[in-house]
């Protein structure tokens, strides 16, 4: 793993923020909506997930008790745009069952529980992986947990921070061991990585328009090899 320091990471983040501005994640009107959005965003673009969230909102179902009462047969057709909609309808019901039993359907109660306890319990729910769970913790509950994803793996390996086969936990530890426990920083840093990976640092990257290319101490090994 790279000897990357906090200076490297902050410089990298600053270059992205200067180029693209604050990303203002997660776009939603309530913390409960953010949680449902995190579930719906699995394996699909945010556009598709957001359309599904809007459909639930338009149906008047973005309230825990009403959504649980509606059930998967009502939910699934409304969230078709999120893909795997039958599976996601079941995941929503699984989450709601835990949420209503453990937190009485109240976000404030969920947020008051120890972060590690909530994380462990959500990871035990069927279909809930660390990226989804950590998105809920960071974006809905405002807990200091860094979210990693496929974009993080791609960009981090190209920067030489870690190998492509690093685990999710390894990526998360890489950032959290080097950055201060700063919720707004964790929030926007991950959002900036997603923006870069989605728009520029793709599988076939547009290196010429990358805002961190040749930026001081930041060195992208991928771009360096491409220029040989």
C-alpha positions in Angstrom: 0.0 0.0 0.0 1.2 3.5 -0.8 2.9 5.8 1.7 0.3 8.4 0.7 -0.1 11.1 3.4 -2.9 13.3 4.5 -1.2 16.1 2.4 -1.6 13.9 -0.7 -5.2 13.1 0.0 -6.2 16.7 0.9 -4.4 18.0 -2.3 -6.2 15.4 -4.4 -9.6 16.4 -2.8 -8.9 20.1 -3.1 -8.2 19.7 -6.8 -11.5 18.0 -7.4 -13.5 20.5 -5.3 -11.8 23.4 -7.1 -12.7 21.9 -10.5 -16.2 20.7 -9.8 -17.5 22.5 -6.7 -19.2 21.0 -3.7 -21.4 18.1 -4.7 -24.0 18.5 -2.0 -24.7 14.8 -1.3 -27.1 13.2 -0.6 -29.8 15.0 -2.6 -33.1 14.3 -0.6 -35.7 16.1 1.4 -35.4 13.9 4.5 -33.1 11.4 6.2 -35.5 8.6 5.6 -35.6 9.4 1.9 -31.8 9.2 1.9 -31.9 5.7 3.4 -34.4 4.5 0.8 -32.4 6.2 -1.9 -29.3 4.3 -0.7 -31.1 1.0 -1.0 -32.5 1.9 -4.5 -29.1 3.1 -5.7 -27.5 -0.4 -5.5 -26.2 -1.4 -9.0 -27.9 1.5 -10.8 -27.2 5.1 -11.7 -28.5 7.7 -9.4 -30.8 8.9 -12.1 -32.7 5.6 -12.0 -32.7 5.5 -8.2 -33.9 9.1 -7.9 -36.8 8.4 -10.3 -37.8 5.5 -8.1 -37.7 7.6 -5.0 -39.8 10.3 -6.7 -42.4 7.6 -7.6 -42.6 6.5 -4.0 -42.9 10.1 -2.9 -45.7 10.8 -5.5 -47.6 7.8 -4.2 -47.4 9.3 -0.7 -45.4 6.3 0.6 -42.2 7.9 1.8 -43.1 7.4 5.5 -41.9 4.2 7.3 -45.3 2.9 8.5 -47.1 3.6 5.3 -44.3 2.1 3.2 -44.2 -1.1 5.3 -48.0 -1.4 5.2 -48.0 -1.0 1.4 -45.8 -4.1 1.0 -43.5 -5.4 -1.7 -46.3 -6.0 -4.3 -47.2 -2.3 -4.2 -43.6 -1.0 -3.9 -42.0 -3.1 -6.7 -43.9 -1.6 -9.7 -43.2 1.9 -8.4 -39.4 1.4 -8.3 -38.9 -0.2 -11.7 -36.5 2.5 -12.8 -34.0 1.4 -10.1 -33.6 -2.1 -11.7 -33.8 -5.4 -9.7 -37.0 -3.8 -8.4 -38.5 -7.0 -6.9 -35.3 -7.6 -5.0 -35.1 -4.0 -3.8 -38.7 -4.0 -2.7 -37.9 -7.0 -0.5 -34.8 -5.2 0.8 -36.9 -2.1 1.7 -39.2 -4.4 3.6 -36.3 -6.1 5.4 -34.9 -2.7 6.4 -38.3 -1.4 7.5 -38.9 -4.4 9.7 -35.6 -3.8 11.5 -36.2 0.0 11.6 -39.7 -0.3 13.0 -38.8 -3.0 15.6 -35.5 -1.4 16.7 -36.1 2.3 16.3 -39.9 2.6 16.3 -39.6 4.1 12.8 -37.8 7.2 14.2 -34.6 8.4 12.5 -33.6 10.2 15.7 -33.6 7.0 17.6 -31.6 5.3 14.9 -29.1 8.1 14.9 -28.8 8.0 18.7 -27.6 4.3 18.7 -23.9 3.6 18.7 -22.6 3.8 15.2 -20.8 0.4 15.3 -23.9 -1.3 16.7 -26.1 0.1 13.8 -23.5 -0.9 11.3 -23.2 -4.4 12.5 -27.0 -4.9 12.7 -27.6 -3.5 9.2 -24.8 -5.7 7.7 -26.6 -8.7 9.1 -29.7 -7.8 7.0 -30.1 -9.8 3.8 -28.9 -7.9 0.8 -27.1 -5.1 2.7 -23.4 -4.8 1.9 -20.9 -2.3 3.4 -21.3 0.3 0.7 -25.0 0.6 1.2 -24.8 0.5 5.0 -22.0 3.1 5.2 -23.9 5.4 2.8 -26.8 5.2 5.3 -24.5 5.9 8.2 -22.7 8.8 6.5 -25.4 10.5 4.5 -28.6 9.8 6.5 -27.2 9.6 10.1 -24.2 11.9 9.7 -21.8 9.4 11.2 -18.0 9.7 10.5 -17.7 6.7 8.2 -15.9 6.9 4.9 -17.8 5.3 2.0 -15.8 3.4 -0.6 -17.0 1.9 -3.9 -15.9 0.7 -7.4 -14.9 4.2 -8.4 -12.7 4.5 -5.2 -11.0 1.2 -6.2 -10.4 2.3 -9.8 -9.1 5.7 -9.0 -7.1 4.7 -5.9 -5.3 1.9 -7.8 -4.5 4.3 -10.6 -3.1 6.8 -8.2 -1.0 4.0 -6.7 -2.6 4.3 -3.3 -3.5 0.6 -3.2 -3.9 -2.5 -5.4 -7.0 -3.3 -7.5 -7.7 -6.3 -5.4 -7.9 -4.4 -2.1 -10.9 -5.2 0.1 -13.7 -2.8 0.9 -12.4 -2.6 4.5 -8.9 -2.0 3.2 -10.0 1.0 1.1 -12.1 2.4 4.0 -9.2 2.1 6.4 -6.8 3.7 3.9 -8.9 6.9 4.0 -10.0 6.9 7.6 -6.5 6.3 9.0 -5.2 9.3 7.0 -8.0 11.9 7.2 -9.5 13.6 10.3 -12.9 12.4 11.4 -14.7 15.1 9.5 -18.2 14.3 8.3 -18.5 17.1 5.7 -15.1 16.0 4.3 -16.0 12.3 4.2 -19.3 13.3 2.5 -17.9 15.5 -0.2 -14.7 13.5 -0.8 -16.7 10.4 -1.7 -19.0 12.4 -3.8 -16.1 13.9 -5.7 -14.6 10.5 -6.3 -17.9 9.3 -7.8 -18.1 12.4 -10.0 -14.6 11.9 -11.2 -15.0 8.2 -11.8 -18.4 8.6 -13.6 -17.4 11.6 -15.8 -13.6 11.4 -16.4 -11.7 8.5 -14.8 -13.7 5.9 -16.6 -12.6 2.4 -17.6 -11.3 4.2 -20.7 -10.3 7.5 -19.0 -10.3 11.0 -20.4 -7.0 11.9 -18.8 -6.6 15.1 -20.8 -9.5 16.7 -18.8 -8.6 15.2 -15.4 -8.4 18.0 -12.8 -5.7 16.2 -10.8 -3.4 15.4 -13.7 0.0 16.9 -13.1 -1.3 18.6 -10.0 1.7 19.1 -7.7 2.6 15.9 -5.8 -0.3 14.0 -7.2 0.8 11.3 -9.7 -1.6 9.1 -11.6 0.3 6.0 -12.7 -2.3 5.1 -15.3 -1.9 8.5 -17.1 1.9 8.2 -16.8 1.9 4.8 -18.5 -0.5 6.0 -21.1 1.9 8.8 -22.0 4.9 6.6 -22.5 
